[in-house]
């Protein structure tokens, strides 16, 4: 059944369906009961005929096919169900006891019903109807009331999808009678729900509400909270169509309350979406946007892409009414992206239909026609005939706005043929009205009158109150402003608005507290950073001052060492000069032995005394150097370590000779020994090596 009221719930045995604007999306839910019934059949048969091993194996094999088909994807399920049907038919031809044949027949009926359900979901209604009818005949021959009732129900669902409302009601009633005999309250609930949908689609809202209330009684008596909430949601949709805003809002609130207790965010999202539709119907797209956004948030949380498509489409519709075509286009593009990702042609067709309506609202009839054509082709590809008929009518109206009367008539005629083939009275009505407008514009008053007359007859034939639907909608349009005022007063006092207001206040308060805490935190962090910077500056200043003092001390020591070195050098030069003069005196009459003795004493005092003063100053400027030499190179003699100190000061051989009192040659020999003991290659500079020790 194609329901143009988002969030209406229908049921097929073993499945739960959520029906939305323009298309049906089944949400597969493996039946909990069916596998156990199949297993029970096998166990019962095993007990009754323990001697028949082959029969027991055949029965288990068929049951296995059925169980696998229940859990399989559509194509695989079709193959498994057909395999089970062929196996069951073969066993029946082979014969056996009545009990054996009855057990196999039940499995055959189950296979036909399961296969019919797969074709139903694939919108292959003729195949589904044929299988369900065969299952019904076999269940009747078998005398199995439960299988008969299920077959009746499945047939009713197919008729509902085909908009054959009278046939759907007849089979729902037959199914209901069977379930009443079985005292199956849950199945009775779904029968009443299906009958309510039929009446609502026919515009018989009073009877629809009556059936929904019967379903509600069944749910309450059986303690079915979830099903009870479904009834409230469906009743809300009926009240919404009749313009009873207060009762619609009350019903939606009751449904939301139950769904929230059950923590079913998906169902909550559906109800919020319906409330948004309620405000759209009452000409308040601003309020509708608020609920659409809440509904969208829950759908995004659950990552339900099917629902996201619907939410995006509804938001686009609201923005279209607000003439905010830019936002409408953005949401429609999001819906189309998800529809393309899903690969579901019904979604794609519906999105293209909405694109067409958007461009039609902008008077872009050429672009609108292109989208309507694409929608028609997509619906035709999946054999969705009622929707194809609707899209053809939209296309015809768009072409008529472009004065393309002949092409508009062609599409409207095709829509009428499809509606007649599917038995859709509503489709025939829309097509006839479109054709009447086409021929009126073409100047053919006779044909226009013919189709207007047909449209009037169709209005009279769609149940008892369908003929009043147009009048009620016109009256609702005139009373729209007054109804809007009453609705706004009701909204101000409604629980939903209070709850929304409290939520906003709490959010604002939390935001304010968070803002204050954030400012305080930023201020504390900023203060800590400034304090740290100040402290770092003080420490850096103290370090700089200390480094400066140490640098001054070092410079002073270096100056003093340099002075000492110059002084020692001058003294040694003087002594060398004296020694030289004494050499000259030895040639004179002075006793040579006395002079030689004097020279020996001067040489003994020359180096040691100079070194002691030099060593003290050197260790102050280069602390630890002598210790590192002694630790790393213990084989060095004191004289060699002294020579290393002179080299550390970057003195040449001649300067070292002056300070130490040794000859240049002896110093060069000593440098060679030091190079070997330090392990310095000949090509490496000895001074650079000692400088890094």
C-alpha positions in Angstrom: 0.0 0.0 0.0 1.4 3.4 -0.9 0.5 5.9 1.8 1.0 9.6 1.4 1.0 10.1 5.2 4.6 9.7 6.5 4.9 7.4 9.5 1.8 5.3 9.0 2.4 1.7 10.1 1.1 -1.4 8.3 2.0 -5.1 8.8 2.6 -8.2 6.8 3.1 -11.5 8.7 6.7 -11.8 9.7 7.5 -8.2 8.6 7.0 -4.7 9.9 6.6 -1.9 7.4 7.0 1.9 7.8 5.1 3.8 5.1 6.2 7.2 4.0 5.2 9.9 1.5 5.0 8.4 -1.9 6.6 5.0 -1.3 6.9 1.9 0.9 10.1 0.8 2.6 9.9 -2.6 4.3 12.2 -3.0 7.3 12.8 -6.8 7.3 12.2 -8.4 10.7 12.7 -12.2 10.7 9.6 -13.7 12.2 10.3 -15.1 15.6 7.3 -17.5 15.4 7.7 -18.9 11.9 11.0 -20.8 12.4 9.7 -22.4 15.6 6.5 -23.4 13.9 8.5 -25.1 11.1 10.7 -26.8 13.7 7.6 -27.9 15.6 6.2 -29.4 12.4 9.4 -31.4 11.9 9.5 -32.6 15.6 5.8 -33.6 15.5 6.3 -35.6 12.3 9.4 -37.3 13.8 7.4 -38.4 16.8 4.5 -39.7 14.8 6.6 -41.7 12.3 9.9 -42.7 13.8 10.0 -45.7 11.4 10.0 -43.6 8.3 13.6 -42.4 8.0 13.3 -41.2 4.4 10.1 -39.2 5.2 11.8 -37.6 8.2 14.8 -36.7 6.2 12.7 -35.2 3.4 10.7 -33.1 5.9 13.8 -31.8 7.5 15.3 -30.9 4.1 12.2 -28.8 3.2 12.3 -27.1 6.6 15.9 -26.3 6.1 15.1 -24.6 2.8 12.4 -22.5 4.4 14.6 -21.4 7.3 17.4 -20.4 5.0 15.0 -18.5 2.8 13.7 -16.5 5.8 17.2 -15.1 6.4 18.3 -14.7 2.8 18.3 -11.7 0.4 15.6 -11.5 -2.2 17.2 -13.3 -5.1 18.5 -16.1 -2.9 15.2 -16.3 -1.0 13.3 -16.8 -4.3 15.6 -19.6 -5.3 15.3 -21.4 -1.9 11.5 -21.0 -1.7 11.1 -22.4 -5.2 13.4 -25.3 -4.3 11.3 -26.0 -1.2 8.1 -25.8 -3.3 9.4 -28.3 -5.9 10.6 -30.6 -3.1 7.2 -30.5 -1.3 5.3 -31.1 -4.6 7.5 -34.0 -5.4 6.9 -35.6 -1.9 3.2 -35.1 -2.3 3.2 -36.9 -5.7 5.1 -39.8 -4.2 2.2 -40.2 -1.7 2.2 -41.4 1.8 0.0 -41.4 4.8 -2.5 -38.5 5.3 -0.5 -37.2 8.3 2.6 -37.2 6.2 1.0 -35.4 3.3 -0.6 -32.8 5.6 2.7 -32.0 7.2 4.3 -31.6 3.7 1.4 -29.5 2.5 1.8 -27.1 5.4 5.4 -26.6 4.4 4.3 -26.1 0.8 1.9 -23.4 1.9 4.5 -21.8 4.0 6.9 -21.7 1.0 4.2 -20.1 -1.2 3.4 -17.5 1.4 7.1 -16.7 1.9 7.7 -16.4 -1.8 4.7 -14.3 -2.2 6.0 -11.9 0.5 9.3 -11.6 -1.4 7.5 -10.7 -4.6 5.3 -8.3 -2.6 8.4 -6.5 -1.3 9.8 -6.3 -4.9 6.5 -4.7 -6.0 5.7 -7.7 -8.2 2.1 -7.8 -7.1 0.7 -10.1 -9.8 3.2 -12.9 -8.8 2.5 -12.2 -5.1 -1.2 -12.4 -5.6 -1.0 -15.6 -7.5 1.1 -17.3 -4.9 -1.1 -16.1 -2.0 -4.3 -17.3 -3.8 -2.7 -20.8 -4.3 -1.7 -20.9 -0.7 -5.2 -19.9 0.3 -6.8 -22.7 -1.7 -4.4 -25.3 -0.3 -4.9 -24.0 3.2 -8.7 -24.2 2.7 -8.4 -27.8 1.4 -6.2 -28.6 4.4 -8.6 -27.0 6.8 -5.8 -24.9 8.5 -7.4 -21.8 9.9 -4.1 -20.1 10.8 -2.7 -20.5 7.3 -6.0 -19.4 5.7 -6.1 -16.2 7.8 -2.5 -15.4 6.9 -3.2 -16.0 3.2 -6.3 -13.7 3.4 -4.2 -11.0 5.1 -1.4 -11.2 2.5 -3.9 -10.9 -0.3 -5.5 -7.9 1.4 -2.0 -6.3 1.6 -1.5 -6.7 -2.1 -4.9 -5.2 -2.9 -4.0 -2.3 -0.6 -0.8 -1.6 -2.5 -2.8 -1.7 -5.8 -5.4 0.8 -4.3 -8.1 -1.8 -4.8 -9.7 -0.8 -1.5 -12.9 -2.8 -1.7 -11.1 -6.0 -2.3 -8.6 -5.2 0.4 -11.4 -4.6 2.9 -13.1 -7.9 2.0 -9.9 -9.9 2.6 -9.0 -8.1 5.7 -12.4 -9.0 7.1 -11.9 -12.7 6.1 -8.5 -12.7 7.8 -9.9 -11.0 10.9 -12.6 -13.7 11.2 -9.9 -16.4 11.1 -7.8 -14.7 13.7 -10.8 -14.1 16.0 -11.4 -17.9 15.9 -7.8 -18.4 16.9 -7.9 -15.6 19.5 -4.8 -14.2 18.0 -4.9 -10.7 19.4 -1.7 -9.5 17.7 -2.8 -10.5 14.3 -6.3 -9.0 14.9 -4.5 -5.8 15.7 -2.7 -5.7 12.4 -6.0 -6.5 10.5 -7.7 -3.5 12.2 -4.7 -1.4 11.4 -4.8 -2.4 7.7 -8.5 -1.7 7.5 -8.0 1.7 9.1 -5.4 2.5 6.4 -7.9 1.5 3.7 -10.6 3.8 5.1 -8.1 6.7 5.5 -7.0 6.3 1.9 -10.6 6.4 0.7 -11.2 9.6 2.7 -13.5 7.8 5.2 -11.7 9.3 8.2 -14.5 8.5 10.7 -14.4 4.8 9.9 -10.6 4.9 9.8 -10.5 6.3 13.3 -13.0 3.6 14.4 -10.8 0.8 13.1 -7.6 2.4 14.6 -9.5 2.5 17.9 -10.4 -1.2 17.7 -6.7 -1.9 17.0 -5.9 0.3 20.0 -8.2 -1.8 22.2 -6.6 -5.0 21.1 -3.1 -3.6 21.9 -4.2 -2.4 25.3 -5.9 -5.7 26.2 -2.8 -7.6 25.2 -0.4 -5.3 26.9 1.2 -4.4 23.6 2.8 -1.0 24.4 4.6 -0.6 21.1 1.5 -1.5 19.0 -0.5 0.9 21.2 1.9 3.8 20.3 1.5 2.8 16.6 -2.3 3.3 17.0 -1.8 6.7 18.4 0.5 7.6 15.6 -2.0 6.4 13.0 -4.9 8.2 14.7 -2.9 11.3 14.7 -2.5 11.0 10.9 -6.3 10.7 10.6 -7.0 13.7 12.8 -4.4 15.6 10.9 -6.2 15.0 7.6 -9.5 16.1 9.1 -8.0 19.3 10.4 -8.5 18.4 14.0 -5.1 19.9 15.1 -5.7 19.5 18.9 -6.5 15.7 18.8 -3.8 15.1 16.2 -1.2 16.8 18.5 -2.5 14.9 21.5 -2.3 11.5 19.7 1.3 12.2 18.5 2.3 13.2 22.0 0.9 9.9 23.4 2.8 8.0 20.8 6.0 9.9 21.5 5.6 9.3 25.2 5.4 5.5 24.7 8.2 5.4 22.2 10.4 7.4 24.6 9.7 5.0 27.4 10.7 2.2 25.1 13.7 4.3 24.0 12.8 3.8 20.4 14.5 6.8 18.8 13.5 5.6 15.3 9.8 5.7 16.1 10.3 9.0 18.0 11.8 10.5 14.8 8.8 9.3 12.8 6.4 11.0 15.2 8.3 14.3 15.3 8.3 14.1 11.5 4.5 13.7 11.5 4.2 16.7 13.9 6.2 18.7 11.4 3.8 17.6 8.6 0.9 18.8 10.9 2.3 22.3 11.0 2.9 22.2 7.2 -0.8 21.3 6.8 -1.7 24.3 9.0 0.4 26.7 7.0 3.2 27.1 9.6 6.4 26.0 7.8 8.5 27.7 10.5 7.3 25.4 13.2 7.4 22.5 10.9 11.1 23.1 10.3 11.8 22.9 14.1 10.3 19.4 14.3 11.8 18.3 11.0 15.2 19.2 12.4 14.6 17.3 15.6 13.5 14.3 13.6 16.5 14.7 11.3 18.9 14.7 14.3 17.6 11.3 15.5 17.7 9.9 12.0 21.3 11.1 11.6 22.1 9.6 15.0 20.9 6.2 13.9 22.4 6.6 10.5 19.1 5.5 9.0 19.6 6.5 5.4 16.1 5.6 4.3 14.6 8.0 6.9 17.2 10.6 6.1 16.0 10.7 2.5 12.4 11.4 3.8 13.6 14.0 6.3 15.6 15.8 3.7 12.7 15.8 1.3 10.3 17.1 4.0 12.8 19.9 4.9 13.0 20.8 1.2 9.2 20.9 1.0 9.0 23.3 4.0 11.7 25.6 2.5 9.8 25.5 -0.8 6.7 26.8 1.0 8.9 29.5 2.6 10.1 30.3 -1.0 13.6 29.6 0.3 14.5 27.8 -2.9 18.2 27.7 -2.1 17.9 25.7 1.1 15.2 23.6 -0.5 17.6 22.7 -3.3 20.4 21.8 -0.9 18.2 19.4 1.1 16.8 17.9 -2.1 20.3 17.3 -3.4 21.2 15.6 -0.1 18.1 13.4 -0.5 19.1 12.5 -4.0 22.6 11.6 -3.1 21.4 9.1 -0.5 18.8 7.8 -2.9 21.5 7.2 -5.5 23.7 5.6 -2.9 20.9 3.2 -1.9 20.2 2.3 -5.5 16.5 2.2 -4.7 14.7 3.4 -7.8 11.5 4.3 -5.8 13.5 6.7 -3.8 15.2 8.2 -6.9 11.8 8.5 -8.6 10.3 10.2 -5.5 13.3 12.7 -5.3 13.0 13.5 -8.9 9.3 14.1 -8.4 10.0 16.6 -5.6 12.6 18.3 -7.8 10.0 18.7 -10.4 7.5 20.2 -7.9 10.3 22.6 -6.7 11.0 23.9 -10.2 7.3 24.1 -10.9 6.9 26.4 -7.9 9.6 28.5 -9.4 7.7 28.5 -12.7 10.6 26.6 -14.3 8.2 24.4 -16.2 10.7 23.1 -18.7 13.1 21.9 -16.0 10.2 20.6 -14.0 9.0 18.5 -17.0 12.5 17.0 -17.3 12.4 15.8 -13.7 8.9 14.5 -14.0 9.9 12.5 -17.1 12.8 11.0 -15.2 10.5 10.1 -12.3 8.0 8.4 -14.8 10.8 6.3 -16.3 12.1 5.2 -12.9 8.7 4.2 -11.7 8.1 2.3 -14.9 11.4 0.4 -14.5 10.2 -1.0 -11.1 6.6 -1.5 -12.3 5.3 0.9 -9.7 2.2 1.6 -11.7 0.2 3.8 -9.3 3.2 6.0 -8.8 3.9 6.0 -12.5 0.4 7.2 -13.1 0.8 10.0 -10.5 4.1 11.1 -12.1 2.5 11.1 -15.6 -0.3 13.4 -14.3 2.3 15.8 -12.8 4.2 15.8 -16.1 0.9 16.5 -18.0 0.1 19.4 -15.8 3.6 20.8 -16.3 3.3 20.5 -20.0 -0.1 22.1 -20.0 1.5 25.1 -18.3 3.9 25.3 -21.3 0.9 25.2 -23.7 2.1 21.8 -24.9 -1.5 20.6 -25.0 -1.1 17.6 -27.3 1.8 16.2 -25.3 0.0 16.8 -22.0 -3.0 14.9 -23.3 -0.8 12.0 -24.4 0.7 11.7 -20.9 -2.6 12.1 -19.1 -4.2 9.4 -21.4 -1.3 7.0 -20.5 -1.8 7.8 -16.8 -5.5 7.1 -17.1 -4.9 3.7 -18.8 -2.4 2.7 -16.0 -4.9 3.8 -13.3 -7.7 1.7 -15.0 -5.4 -1.3 -15.3 -4.4 -1.1 -11.6 -7.9 -0.3 -10.4 -6.7 2.9 -8.8 -9.8 5.1 -8.5 -7.7 8.0 -7.2 -5.3 7.7 -10.1 -8.2 7.7 -12.6 -9.7 10.8 -10.9 -6.5 12.8 -11.1 -6.0 11.8 -14.7 -9.6 12.7 -15.7 -9.3 16.1 -14.0 -6.0 16.7 -15.9 -7.6 15.7 -19.2 -10.5 18.0 -18.5 -8.1 20.9 -18.1 -6.2 19.9 -21.2 -9.3 19.8 -23.4 -10.6 23.0 -21.9 -7.4 24.8 -22.9 -7.5 23.2 -26.3 -11.0 24.6 -26.8 -12.7 21.2 -27.0 -15.5 21.8 -24.5 -17.3 18.5 -25.3 -14.3 16.4 -24.4 -13.6 18.5 -21.3 -17.2 18.0 -20.1 -16.9 14.2 -20.7 -13.8 14.0 -18.5 -15.3 16.2 -15.8 -18.4 14.0 -15.8 -16.2 10.9 -15.4 -14.3 12.6 -12.6 -17.6 13.4 -10.8 -18.7 9.8 -11.1 -15.3 8.6 -9.8 -15.7 10.9 -6.8 -19.1 9.3 -6.0 -17.7 5.8 -6.3 -14.8 6.1 -3.9 -16.7 4.9 -0.8 -19.2 7.1 1.0 -17.4 10.2 2.0 -14.9 10.5 -0.8 -17.2 12.9 -2.6 -16.9 15.3 0.4 -13.1 15.3 0.4 -12.7 18.2 -2.0 -15.4 20.3 -0.3 -13.7 19.6 3.1 -10.3 20.7 1.7 -11.8 23.9 0.3 -13.5 24.6 3.6 -10.3 23.9 5.4 -8.6 26.4 3.1 -11.1 29.2 4.0 -10.9 28.4 7.7 -7.1 28.2 7.6 -6.4 31.5 9.2 -8.8 30.9 12.1 -7.6 27.4 12.6 -4.1 28.6 12.6 -4.9 31.1 15.5 -6.5 28.2 17.5 -3.6 26.0 16.8 -1.1 28.6 17.8 -2.9 29.1 21.1 -2.9 25.3 21.6 0.8 25.1 20.8 1.6 27.8 23.4 0.0 25.5 26.1 1.2 22.2 24.8 3.6 20.0 26.5 5.9 19.8 23.5 6.4 23.6 23.4 7.0 23.7 27.2 9.5 20.9 27.0 11.2 22.6 24.0 11.3 25.9 25.9 12.8 24.2 29.0 15.4 22.5 26.9 16.3 25.8 25.3 16.7 27.5 28.7 18.8 24.7 30.0 21.0 24.8 26.9 21.3 28.6 27.2 22.2 28.3 30.9 24.8 25.7 30.2 26.2 27.7 27.4 26.4 30.7 29.7 28.1 28.8 32.5 30.5 27.2 30.0 31.3 30.6 28.6 32.1 32.0 32.1 34.2 29.0 32.9 36.0 29.3 29.6 36.7 33.0 30.2 38.0 32.3 33.8 40.1 29.4 32.5 41.6 31.6 29.7 42.3 34.4 32.2 44.1 31.9 34.6 46.1 30.5 31.8 47.0 34.0 30.6 48.0 35.0 34.1 50.2 31.9 34.6 51.9 32.5 31.2 52.7 36.1 32.2 54.0 35.0 35.6 56.1 32.4 34.0 57.4 34.9 31.5 58.3 37.3 34.3 60.0 34.6 36.3 61.9 33.4 33.3 63.0 37.0 32.6 64.3 37.4 36.2 66.2 34.1 36.0 67.6 35.0 32.6 68.7 38.4 33.9 70.4 36.8 36.9 72.1 34.3 34.6 73.3 37.0 32.3 74.7 38.9 35.2 76.5 35.8 36.6 77.9 35.0 33.2 79.0 38.6 32.8 80.9 38.4 36.1 82.5 35.1 35.2 83.4 36.5 31.9 85.1 39.5 33.5 86.9 37.2 35.9 88.1 35.0 33.1 89.3 38.0 31.1 91.1 39.3 34.1 92.7 35.9 34.7 93.7 35.7 31.1 95.2 39.1 31.2 97.1 38.2 34.4 98.3 35.0 32.8 99.4 36.8 29.8 101.3 39.4 31.9 102.9 36.6 33.9 103.9 34.8 30.7 105.4 38.0 29.3 107.2 38.6 32.6 108.6 35.1 32.7 109.6 35.4 29.2 111.4 38.7 29.8 113.1 37.2 32.9 114.2 34.2 31.1 115.5 36.3 28.3 117.5 38.3 30.8 118.9 35.2 32.4 119.8 33.8 29.0 121.6 37.0 28.3 123.5 36.8 31.6 124.4 33.2 30.9 125.7 34.3 27.6 127.8 37.0 29.1 129.2 34.6 31.6 130.2 32.4 28.7 132.2 35.4 27.5 133.7 35.8 31.0 134.9 32.2 31.0 137.3 33.2 28.3 138.8 35.9 30.5 141.0 35.6 33.4 138.1 34.9 35.8 138.2 31.3 37.0 136.3 29.2 34.6 135.3 26.8 37.2 133.7 29.5 39.3 131.8 30.9 36.4 130.6 27.4 35.3 129.3 26.8 38.8 127.4 30.1 38.7 125.9 29.1 35.4 124.7 25.8 36.7 122.9 27.5 39.6 121.2 30.0 37.3 120.0 27.2 35.0 118.6 25.3 37.9 116.6 28.3 39.0 115.5 29.3 35.6 112.7 26.8 34.6 111.3 25.5 38.0 110.7 28.9 39.5 109.1 30.2 36.3 106.9 27.1 36.0 105.6 27.3 39.5 104.2 30.8 39.0 103.0 29.9 35.5 101.2 26.7 36.7 99.2 28.5 39.3 97.9 31.1 36.8 97.3 28.4 34.1 95.1 26.2 36.3 92.9 29.2 37.2 92.3 30.0 33.6 92.1 26.3 32.4 90.9 24.3 35.4 91.1 20.5 35.1 93.3 20.5 32.0 96.3 19.0 33.9 94.0 16.5 35.7 92.4 15.3 32.4 95.9 14.8 30.9 97.0 12.8 33.8 93.8 10.7 33.8 93.6 10.0 30.1 97.4 9.9 29.3 99.2 8.7 32.5 102.3 7.8 30.5 103.1 11.5 30.0 106.0 12.8 32.2 105.7 16.1 34.2 107.9 17.9 31.7 105.7 16.6 28.8 102.5 17.8 30.6 104.2 21.2 31.1 104.9 21.3 27.4 101.2 20.4 26.7 100.2 23.4 28.8 102.3 25.7 26.7 100.8 24.2 23.5 97.3 24.6 25.0 98.1 28.4 25.1 98.9 28.2 21.4 102.6 29.0 21.8 105.1 28.2 19.1 108.4 26.3 19.7 110.5 29.4 20.1 108.2 30.9 22.7 108.2 27.6 24.7 112.0 27.5 24.5 112.2 31.0 26.0 109.8 30.0 28.8 111.2 26.6 29.6 114.8 27.3 29.1 115.1 24.3 26.8 116.6 24.3 23.3 114.4 24.4 20.3 115.6 21.0 19.1 114.9 19.4 22.5 111.4 20.9 22.4 110.7 19.5 18.9 111.9 16.1 20.1 109.6 16.3 23.1 106.6 17.3 20.8 107.3 14.2 18.7 107.2 12.0 21.8 104.0 13.6 23.0 102.4 13.1 19.6 103.1 9.3 19.8 101.9 9.0 23.4 98.6 10.9 22.6 98.2 8.8 19.4 98.0 11.9 17.1 98.7 11.1 13.5 101.4 13.0 11.7 99.0 14.7 9.4 96.8 16.0 12.3 97.6 19.3 14.0 98.9 18.6 17.6 97.8 22.0 18.9 94.2 21.5 17.7 94.1 18.1 19.3 95.3 19.4 22.7 92.9 22.3 22.5 89.9 20.0 22.8 91.2 17.9 25.7 
